[in-house]
Protein backbone atom coordinates (compact mmCIF):
# COMPACT_ATOMS: atom_id res chain seq x y z
CA UNK A 1 0.00 0.00 0.00
CA UNK A 2 1.42 3.36 -1.01
CA UNK A 3 1.39 6.36 1.32
CA UNK A 4 -1.86 8.34 0.98
CA UNK A 5 -3.12 11.67 2.28
CA UNK A 6 -6.89 11.76 2.76
CA UNK A 7 -8.49 15.18 3.16
CA UNK A 8 -11.45 15.64 5.50
CA UNK A 9 -13.04 18.91 4.47
CA UNK A 10 -16.25 20.91 4.52
CA UNK A 11 -17.46 24.26 5.77
CA UNK A 12 -17.29 25.35 9.40
CA UNK A 13 -19.83 23.61 11.59
CA UNK A 14 -20.31 20.62 9.30
CA UNK A 15 -18.81 18.06 11.72
CA UNK A 16 -15.29 17.48 10.40
CA UNK A 17 -13.78 17.41 13.88
CA UNK A 18 -16.16 14.70 15.07
CA UNK A 19 -15.25 12.51 12.11
CA UNK A 20 -11.55 13.17 12.73
CA UNK A 21 -11.92 12.18 16.37
CA UNK A 22 -13.49 8.91 15.26
CA UNK A 23 -10.57 8.12 12.98
CA UNK A 24 -8.15 8.94 15.78
CA UNK A 25 -10.03 6.49 17.99
CA UNK A 26 -9.28 3.88 15.31
CA UNK A 27 -5.54 4.69 15.70
CA UNK A 28 -5.18 6.71 12.50
CA UNK A 29 -3.22 9.95 12.52
CA UNK A 30 -5.13 13.14 11.76
CA UNK A 31 -3.39 16.44 11.11
CA UNK A 32 -5.69 19.19 12.41
CA UNK A 33 -5.38 22.32 10.27
CA UNK A 34 -6.83 24.45 13.09
CA UNK A 35 -3.91 23.39 15.29
CA UNK A 36 -1.50 24.01 12.41
CA UNK A 37 -2.88 27.55 12.03
CA UNK A 38 -2.28 28.16 15.75
CA UNK A 39 1.38 27.26 15.25
CA UNK A 40 1.62 29.44 12.14
CA UNK A 41 0.10 32.38 14.04
CA UNK A 42 3.12 32.23 16.37
CA UNK A 43 5.61 32.35 13.51
CA UNK A 44 7.42 35.68 13.66
CA UNK A 45 7.77 36.03 9.88
CA UNK A 46 4.11 35.25 9.31
CA UNK A 47 3.00 37.72 12.00
CA UNK A 48 5.17 40.40 10.45
CA UNK A 49 3.54 39.91 7.04
CA UNK A 50 0.04 39.92 8.53
CA UNK A 51 0.62 43.10 10.52
CA UNK A 52 1.99 44.94 7.48
CA UNK A 53 -1.24 44.35 5.59
CA UNK A 54 -3.94 44.16 8.28
CA UNK A 55 -2.50 46.72 10.73
CA UNK A 56 0.02 46.64 13.53
CA UNK A 57 -2.79 46.64 16.12
CA UNK A 58 -3.62 42.99 15.29
CA UNK A 59 -0.50 42.15 17.33
CA UNK A 60 -0.77 42.84 21.07
CA UNK A 61 2.16 42.04 23.37
CA UNK A 62 3.52 39.66 20.77
CA UNK A 63 0.25 37.76 20.35
CA UNK A 64 -2.17 37.79 17.45
CA UNK A 65 -5.63 39.24 18.06
CA UNK A 66 -7.45 36.56 16.07
CA UNK A 67 -10.88 38.15 16.34
CA UNK A 68 -9.62 41.46 15.00
CA UNK A 69 -7.73 39.75 12.17
CA UNK A 70 -10.79 37.66 11.32
CA UNK A 71 -13.06 40.72 11.27
CA UNK A 72 -10.74 42.51 8.84
CA UNK A 73 -10.02 39.47 6.70
CA UNK A 74 -13.68 38.58 6.22
CA UNK A 75 -14.68 42.18 5.52
CA UNK A 76 -14.03 41.78 1.78
CA UNK A 77 -13.09 39.11 -0.76
CA UNK A 78 -9.82 40.97 -1.40
CA UNK A 79 -8.84 40.89 2.26
CA UNK A 80 -9.74 37.22 2.57
CA UNK A 81 -7.60 36.43 -0.46
CA UNK A 82 -4.71 38.38 1.04
CA UNK A 83 -4.99 36.41 4.28
CA UNK A 84 -4.80 33.20 2.25
CA UNK A 85 -1.83 34.43 0.20
CA UNK A 86 0.11 35.29 3.36
CA UNK A 87 -0.67 32.33 5.59
CA UNK A 88 -1.03 29.33 3.28
CA UNK A 89 2.64 28.84 2.38
CA UNK A 90 3.40 28.60 6.12
CA UNK A 91 0.40 26.33 6.72
CA UNK A 92 1.24 23.93 3.88
CA UNK A 93 4.85 23.67 5.03
CA UNK A 94 3.76 22.71 8.57
CA UNK A 95 1.10 20.24 7.40
CA UNK A 96 3.63 18.46 5.19
CA UNK A 97 6.13 18.37 8.06
CA UNK A 98 3.57 16.62 10.28
CA UNK A 99 2.32 14.29 7.54
CA UNK A 100 5.84 13.23 6.57
CA UNK A 101 6.57 12.56 10.23
CA UNK A 102 3.70 10.06 10.23
CA UNK A 103 4.92 8.40 7.05
CA UNK A 104 8.42 8.11 8.50
CA UNK A 105 6.91 6.13 11.38
CA UNK A 106 5.54 3.63 8.88
CA UNK A 107 1.95 4.86 8.66
CA UNK A 108 0.38 4.46 5.22
CA UNK A 109 -2.74 6.64 5.60
CA UNK A 110 -2.81 10.12 7.14
CA UNK A 111 -5.98 12.19 7.35
CA UNK A 112 -5.83 15.99 7.14
CA UNK A 113 -8.78 17.85 8.66
CA UNK A 114 -9.31 21.35 7.26
CA UNK A 115 -12.02 23.65 5.94
CA UNK A 116 -9.62 25.29 3.49
CA UNK A 117 -8.25 22.52 1.27
CA UNK A 118 -10.18 22.30 -2.00
CA UNK A 119 -9.20 25.14 -4.29
CA UNK A 120 -6.13 26.04 -2.25
CA UNK A 121 -2.42 25.24 -2.08
CA UNK A 122 -2.65 21.96 -0.17
CA UNK A 123 -5.18 20.35 -2.52
CA UNK A 124 -2.52 19.00 -4.88
CA UNK A 125 -0.97 16.92 -2.10
CA UNK A 126 -4.20 15.03 -1.31
CA UNK A 127 -5.00 11.64 -2.82
CA UNK A 128 -8.70 11.55 -1.90
CA UNK A 129 -11.30 13.89 -0.43
CA UNK A 130 -14.01 13.25 2.16
CA UNK A 131 -16.49 16.14 2.12
CA UNK A 132 -18.75 16.53 5.17
CA UNK A 133 -21.90 18.55 4.50
CA UNK A 134 -24.73 19.96 6.61
CA UNK A 135 -27.52 22.47 6.15
CA UNK A 136 -26.56 26.08 6.78
CA UNK A 137 -29.10 26.29 9.63
CA UNK A 138 -27.40 23.35 11.33
CA UNK A 139 -23.96 24.85 10.74
CA UNK A 140 -25.00 28.19 12.25
CA UNK A 141 -26.55 26.42 15.23
CA UNK A 142 -23.31 24.54 15.90
CA UNK A 143 -21.03 27.53 15.36
CA UNK A 144 -22.97 29.88 17.65
CA UNK A 145 -22.94 27.26 20.42
CA UNK A 146 -19.29 26.27 19.95
CA UNK A 147 -17.59 29.59 19.23
CA UNK A 148 -19.94 31.93 21.13
CA UNK A 149 -20.54 34.11 18.09
CA UNK A 150 -23.73 35.60 16.69
CA UNK A 151 -25.73 33.91 13.92
CA UNK A 152 -24.74 36.80 11.63
CA UNK A 153 -21.04 36.24 12.35
CA UNK A 154 -21.48 32.51 11.79
CA UNK A 155 -23.18 33.07 8.44
CA UNK A 156 -20.47 35.53 7.40
CA UNK A 157 -17.82 32.93 8.16
CA UNK A 158 -19.65 30.23 6.19
CA UNK A 159 -20.34 32.50 3.22
CA UNK A 160 -16.62 33.31 2.99
CA UNK A 161 -15.65 29.67 2.58
CA UNK A 162 -15.54 27.35 -0.42
CA UNK A 163 -19.07 26.52 -1.61
CA UNK A 164 -20.45 23.00 -1.35
CA UNK A 165 -21.01 22.72 -5.15
CA UNK A 166 -17.28 23.33 -5.69
CA UNK A 167 -16.40 20.78 -3.01
CA UNK A 168 -18.78 18.20 -4.48
CA UNK A 169 -16.94 18.32 -7.81
CA UNK A 170 -13.77 17.18 -6.06
CA UNK A 171 -15.31 14.80 -3.50
CA UNK A 172 -14.49 11.09 -3.55
CA UNK A 173 -16.80 10.53 -0.57
CA UNK A 174 -19.65 12.64 0.85
CA UNK A 175 -21.04 12.50 4.39
CA UNK A 176 -24.36 14.14 5.24
CA UNK A 177 -24.23 15.31 8.85
CA UNK A 178 -27.65 16.83 9.47
CA UNK A 179 -28.81 14.31 12.06
CA UNK A 180 -26.77 12.77 14.89
CA UNK A 181 -23.27 11.55 15.69
CA UNK A 182 -24.24 7.91 15.20
CA UNK A 183 -25.13 8.54 11.56
CA UNK A 184 -21.87 10.41 11.02
CA UNK A 185 -19.85 7.54 12.52
CA UNK A 186 -21.64 4.89 10.44
CA UNK A 187 -20.94 6.83 7.25
CA UNK A 188 -17.35 7.48 8.32
CA UNK A 189 -16.69 3.79 9.01
CA UNK A 190 -18.09 2.77 5.63
CA UNK A 191 -15.80 5.28 3.91
CA UNK A 192 -12.81 4.07 5.92
CA UNK A 193 -13.40 0.52 4.70
CA UNK A 194 -13.63 1.76 1.11
CA UNK A 195 -10.32 3.61 1.51
CA UNK A 196 -8.64 0.50 2.92
CA UNK A 197 -10.00 -1.69 0.10
CA UNK A 198 -8.73 0.74 -2.48
CA UNK A 199 -5.29 0.60 -0.89
CA UNK A 200 -5.22 -3.18 -1.18
CA UNK A 201 -6.07 -3.22 -4.90
Secondary structure, DSSP 8 states (H G I E B T S, - for coil): ---EEEEEE-STTSSHHHHHHHHHHTT-EEEEHHHHHHHHTT-HHHHHHHHHHH-GGGEETTEE-HHHHHHHHTT-HHHHHHHHHHHHHHHHHHHHHHHHHHHHTT-SEEEEE-SS-TTSGGGGG-SEEEEEE--HHHHHHHHHHHH---HHHHHHHHHTS--HHHHHHH-SEEEE-SS-HHHHHHHHHHHHHHHHHHHH-
